[in-house]
C-alpha cells in the first residue's frame, strides 16, 4: 500500500515536471516515465495484460513516435 502511494506521488511529480519543461524531448521522456509508473500500478491492480499494453504502447511506441516527430520538425525553443 505504501509503495503504491509512493508511485502515485512520483507519477504526479513527473506529470507536473513534464508540463514545466521547455525542451520537448525532455517532456516526452518524462511522459514515458509516467506511463511506466502507470503500468506498474496496473500490475498491482491485478491487470497484467493492461500493464503490458501500457508499457508497450504508452511508454514504448508513443514515446518513439513523438521523438521522431519532434526530430523531424523545426524546434524553436531556446
Backbone as numpy.savetxt, mean C-alpha at the origin, in Angstrom:
# Nx Ny Nz CAx CAy CAz Cx Cy Cz
-4.57 -9.74 19.35 -5.39 -8.54 19.35 -4.53 -7.29 19.35
-3.53 -7.27 20.19 -2.65 -6.10 20.25 -1.89 -5.94 18.93
-1.46 -7.07 18.36 -0.71 -7.03 17.10 -1.57 -6.43 15.98
-2.86 -6.79 15.95 -3.74 -6.23 14.92 -3.94 -4.73 15.12
-4.05 -4.29 16.36 -4.20 -2.86 16.62 -2.95 -2.09 16.21
-1.78 -2.68 16.44 -0.53 -2.05 16.02 -0.48 -1.96 14.50
-0.90 -3.02 13.81 -0.93 -3.00 12.35 -1.89 -1.94 11.82
-3.05 -1.80 12.46 -4.01 -0.78 12.03 -3.43 0.61 12.24
-2.76 0.83 13.36 -2.14 2.13 13.62 -1.06 2.43 12.59
-0.23 1.45 12.27 0.81 1.63 11.25 0.17 1.92 9.90
-0.92 1.23 9.59 -1.60 1.45 8.32 -2.15 2.87 8.22
-2.70 3.39 9.29 -3.22 4.75 9.30 -2.08 5.75 9.13
-0.97 5.52 9.81 0.19 6.41 9.68 0.72 6.40 8.25
0.81 5.21 7.65 1.29 5.12 6.27 0.33 5.80 5.29
-0.96 5.68 5.52 -1.93 6.33 4.64 -1.82 7.85 4.72
-1.62 8.37 5.92 -1.42 9.81 6.07 -0.12 10.24 5.41
0.93 9.45 5.58 2.22 9.77 4.96 2.11 9.75 3.44
1.36 8.81 2.89 1.21 8.74 1.43 0.52 9.98 0.89
-0.41 10.52 1.64 -1.10 11.73 1.17 -0.25 12.98 1.33
0.78 12.93 2.17 1.62 14.10 2.39 2.87 14.13 1.52
3.25 13.01 0.93 4.45 12.97 0.09 4.25 13.82 -1.17
5.28 14.57 -1.53 5.26 15.33 -2.78 5.70 14.46 -3.95
6.61 13.53 -3.70 7.11 12.65 -4.75 6.12 11.51 -4.96
5.69 11.33 -6.19 4.66 10.33 -6.48 5.16 8.90 -6.30
6.42 8.65 -6.62 6.97 7.30 -6.47 6.96 6.90 -4.99
7.36 7.81 -4.12 7.33 7.52 -2.69 5.91 7.24 -2.21
4.95 8.01 -2.70 3.56 7.81 -2.31 3.05 6.44 -2.76
3.44 6.02 -3.96 3.00 4.72 -4.47 3.61 3.59 -3.64
4.88 3.73 -3.28 5.54 2.69 -2.47 4.88 2.59 -1.09
4.54 3.72 -0.51 3.88 3.70 0.80 2.47 3.10 0.67
1.79 3.38 -0.43 0.47 2.76 -0.66 0.60 1.25 -0.79
1.69 0.78 -1.37 1.93 -0.66 -1.44 2.09 -1.24 -0.04
2.75 -0.48 0.84 2.87 -0.92 2.24 1.52 -1.01 2.93
0.65 -0.05 2.65 -0.71 -0.09 3.21 -1.44 -1.33 2.71
-1.26 -1.64 1.44 -1.91 -2.82 0.87 -1.38 -4.11 1.49
-0.08 -4.17 1.74 0.49 -5.36 2.38 -0.04 -5.54 3.80
-0.14 -4.44 4.53 -0.68 -4.53 5.89 -2.15 -4.95 5.85
-2.88 -4.45 4.86 -4.27 -4.86 4.70 -4.38 -6.36 4.44
-3.47 -6.88 3.63 -3.51 -8.33 3.36 -3.18 -9.14 4.61
-2.29 -8.64 5.44 -1.99 -9.33 6.71 -3.23 -9.32 7.61
-3.93 -8.19 7.65 -5.14 -8.12 8.47 -6.23 -9.05 7.94
-6.35 -9.16 6.62 -7.30 -10.12 6.06 -6.95 -11.55 6.47
-5.67 -11.85 6.52 -5.25 -13.19 6.94 -5.65 -13.46 8.39
-5.51 -12.45 9.25 -5.91 -12.61 10.64 -7.43 -12.76 10.79
-8.17 -12.27 9.82 -9.63 -12.40 9.83 -10.09 -13.71 9.20
-9.17 -14.66 9.05 -9.43 -15.97 8.45 -9.97 -15.87 7.02
-9.36 -14.98 6.25 -9.70 -14.87 4.83 -8.41 -14.93 4.02
-7.77 -16.11 3.99 -6.48 -16.19 3.30 -6.58 -15.98 1.80
-7.72 -16.34 1.19 -7.87 -16.11 -0.24 -7.93 -14.62 -0.56
-8.64 -13.87 0.26 -8.70 -12.42 0.07 -7.34 -11.79 0.35
-6.63 -12.31 1.34 -5.30 -11.80 1.67 -4.34 -12.01 0.51
-4.40 -13.19 -0.11 -3.52 -13.46 -1.26 -3.86 -12.55 -2.43
-5.15 -12.36 -2.68 -5.55 -11.48 -3.78 -5.13 -10.04 -3.52
-5.29 -9.58 -2.30 -4.89 -8.21 -1.95 -3.39 -8.02 -2.09
-2.63 -9.01 -1.66 -1.17 -8.90 -1.77 -0.73 -8.92 -3.23
-1.33 -9.79 -4.02 -0.91 -9.91 -5.42 -1.38 -8.73 -6.25
-2.64 -8.37 -6.11 -3.19 -7.31 -6.95 -2.90 -5.94 -6.36
-3.22 -5.76 -5.09 -3.07 -4.44 -4.46 -1.63 -4.00 -4.31
-0.80 -4.87 -3.77 0.59 -4.48 -3.52 1.46 -4.70 -4.74
1.18 -5.73 -5.51 2.06 -6.05 -6.64 1.67 -5.39 -7.93
0.53 -5.76 -8.46 0.13 -5.33 -9.80 -0.16 -3.83 -9.87
-0.95 -3.33 -8.95 -1.31 -1.91 -8.97 -0.08 -1.04 -8.77
0.81 -1.44 -7.87 2.04 -0.68 -7.65 2.89 -0.65 -8.91
3.03 -1.78 -9.57 3.82 -1.82 -10.80 3.20 -0.95 -11.89
1.89 -1.02 -12.04 1.22 -0.20 -13.06 1.39 1.28 -12.77
1.22 1.68 -11.52 1.36 3.10 -11.17 2.79 3.59 -11.36
3.78 2.78 -11.00 5.17 3.19 -11.18 5.50 3.33 -12.66
5.03 2.39 -13.48 5.26 2.49 -14.92 4.59 3.74 -15.49
3.37 4.03 -15.05 2.67 5.22 -15.54 3.38 6.50 -15.12
3.89 6.54 -13.90 4.60 7.73 -13.43 5.90 7.91 -14.20
6.61 6.82 -14.45 7.88 6.90 -15.17 7.67 7.34 -16.62
6.55 6.97 -17.23 6.32 7.29 -18.64 5.77 8.70 -18.85
5.33 9.35 -17.80 4.83 10.72 -17.92 5.86 11.69 -17.36
5.70 12.96 -17.72 6.60 13.97 -17.19 6.22 14.28 -15.76
7.25 14.51 -14.95 7.02 14.81 -13.54 7.40 16.26 -13.30
6.50 17.00 -12.69 6.72 18.43 -12.48 7.08 18.79 -11.05
6.97 17.87 -10.10 7.29 18.22 -8.72 8.79 18.42 -8.56
9.14 19.40 -7.77 10.56 19.70 -7.54 10.81 20.06 -6.11
